[in-house]
Amino acid sequence: MILIDLNKLDSSCFHGAYKDICELLGQQAVMILHKHYSGQLVSFPKKLLADDYIHGEIIREYDGTNAVTLSKKYGYTVSWIRKIVKAKKIDIIEIA
């Protein structure tokens, strides 16, 4: 492990993606990420939130008339919004 005086560093001292992370999040974040993920190939999915969470939000917000608004908000097609809502209705009927 390399002992580094962070007070002597700026983002230009870091290599590649570490430089970008330093500029975005700071040196401490770079050191934490390096410690935990050094040597691993890490990719960040384009989608930040889990499907189950998004589907729950769509179901919660859906009022029968706002499928177009929800499709724009969550990046789904209107038909996919309706499928999510319909699937939830079927789940409720099967549980009852």
N, C-alpha and C positions, 0 to 999 in steps of 0.2 A: 504494500500500500504506500502510495506517495503522500508525504505530508507537505501540504502547500499552504502558504500564507495567502489567504484569499484577498487580503487588503492590498496585495501587490499586483493583482490581476485585473484585467478588464476583458471584455468579450473577445478582443483580438487575440488573446492568449489561448483560446479554445479552438479545437479542431472540428471542422465540418458542422454537423447538426448540433453539436454541443455549443458552438458559437451562437447559432440561432436561438437555442433554448436559453442561453445566458442573456441574450438581448431581450427575450420575451419574459422570462421568469426570474432571472437573477442567478448569481453564482451558486448560491446554496442549493437551488433546484438542480443545477447541473451536477453538483457533487452527489446529491441524493440519487439521481437517475443513474449516474455512472456507477455508484456503489452497488445498486440493485440490479442493473441490467447490462453492465459491461460484458462485452463478448457475445451478447445475444442479439439476434435479429428481431427488432421490435417494429411492428407496423401498427398504425392507428387506423381503425376502420373509419370510413367516411361517415357512417351513422354513429352518432354519439350516444343516443338513448336506446334502450332495449325495446324491441317490438312490443312486448307485453305492456310496458309502460305507455308507449304511444297509443296502442290500441285502447287501453283503459281511458286515456285522455279523450280520445275520439268518441268513445261510447258515452263518457260523462258529458261531453260538450254537445253531442248530437241532439238536435231538437226536431228532427224530421224535415227541416227546410234548409239546413245550412251545410249540406254535403259539399257544395262548391267551395265555400269559405274554408271548410276543414281540409279539403284536398289541397288548397293553396298553402294553408298554414303548415301542414305536415308533409307535403311533398308526395302525396299519393294521388291516384286518379279518383274521380268521383265514383266510378264503379267499385274500386277497391274499398273506399270508405263505406259504401253500402254493404259490401261483403262482410266487412268487419262487424258492422252493426247487426246484420242478419245473423251472423254466426253467434254473436252474443245472445241474441233473442232465442236461438235454437238451444244454446246451452242452458238458458234459464228455464225453458219449457221442459227439457230433459231432466233437470234437477227436481222440478216440481212434481 
